[in-house]
Amino acid sequence: MSALIGYAERKGLDLGLVGWVKNTSKGTVVGQVQGPRNLVNEMKVWLSKEGSPFCRISRADFKNERKIPKLELFGFSTRF
């Protein structure tokens, strides 16, 4: 894996999703993920149970979920 691509970004790309993730100064992760419901759900499970090998997951909250008629984003990236 490239050092410039984070684990969550790689997972999103591997699943064919679009969106972004970002680590916050509070030690949490925020982001937006779009794609087919089953693949978004797979990403949510990965984020809440596995994540990167260096993280400790104590809780996962997913908010503002909605159905969209078409993708609003392009690609999958890590924001800084």
C-alpha positions as CSV (number, residue, x, y, z in Angstrom):
1,M,0.0,0.0,0.0
2,S,1.3,3.4,-0.8
3,A,2.3,5.5,2.2
4,L,0.1,8.3,0.9
5,I,-3.1,6.2,0.8
6,G,-4.7,5.5,4.1
7,Y,-6.4,2.2,5.0
8,A,-9.9,3.7,4.9
9,E,-9.2,5.3,1.6
10,R,-7.9,2.0,0.2
11,K,-11.0,0.1,1.5
12,G,-13.3,2.7,-0.1
13,L,-11.5,2.4,-3.4
14,D,-11.4,-1.4,-3.3
15,L,-15.2,-1.4,-2.7
16,G,-15.7,1.0,-5.6
17,L,-17.3,3.7,-3.3
18,V,-16.9,7.4,-3.6
19,G,-16.3,9.8,-0.7
20,W,-13.7,11.0,1.8
21,V,-12.4,10.4,5.3
22,K,-10.5,12.6,7.7
23,N,-8.9,12.2,11.1
24,T,-9.9,14.9,13.5
25,S,-7.8,16.6,16.2
26,K,-10.1,14.8,18.8
27,G,-8.9,11.4,17.6
28,T,-12.0,10.6,15.7
29,V,-12.7,10.0,12.0
30,V,-15.3,11.9,10.0
31,G,-16.3,11.4,6.3
32,Q,-18.8,10.9,3.7
33,V,-19.4,7.7,1.7
34,Q,-21.6,7.1,-1.3
35,G,-22.4,4.1,-3.4
36,P,-24.7,1.0,-3.5
37,R,-26.3,0.4,-0.1
38,N,-24.7,-3.1,0.3
39,L,-21.2,-1.7,-0.3
40,V,-21.7,1.3,2.0
41,N,-22.9,-1.1,4.7
42,E,-19.8,-3.2,4.1
43,M,-17.7,-0.1,4.6
44,K,-19.6,0.8,7.8
45,V,-18.9,-2.7,9.2
46,W,-15.2,-2.4,8.3
47,L,-15.0,1.1,9.9
48,S,-16.8,0.0,13.1
49,K,-15.1,-3.4,13.6
50,E,-11.7,-3.4,11.8
51,G,-10.3,-0.1,10.6
52,S,-6.6,0.4,10.2
53,P,-4.3,-2.0,12.1
54,F,-3.1,1.0,14.2
55,C,-6.5,2.2,15.4
56,R,-8.5,1.5,18.5
57,I,-12.3,1.6,17.8
58,S,-14.5,2.2,20.8
59,R,-17.6,3.4,19.0
60,A,-18.9,4.1,15.5
61,D,-21.7,6.6,14.9
62,F,-23.2,7.0,11.4
63,K,-25.4,10.0,10.9
64,N,-27.2,11.9,8.2
65,E,-27.8,8.8,6.0
66,R,-30.1,9.3,3.1
67,K,-30.8,7.8,-0.3
68,I,-29.5,9.8,-3.3
69,P,-30.6,9.5,-6.9
70,K,-27.0,9.7,-8.2
71,L,-23.5,10.0,-6.8
72,E,-22.6,13.5,-5.7
73,L,-18.8,12.9,-5.3
74,F,-16.0,11.5,-7.4
75,G,-13.2,9.2,-6.3
76,F,-12.3,8.3,-2.7
77,S,-9.8,10.3,-0.8
78,T,-8.2,11.1,2.6
79,R,-8.6,14.7,3.6
80,F,-6.1,16.5,5.8
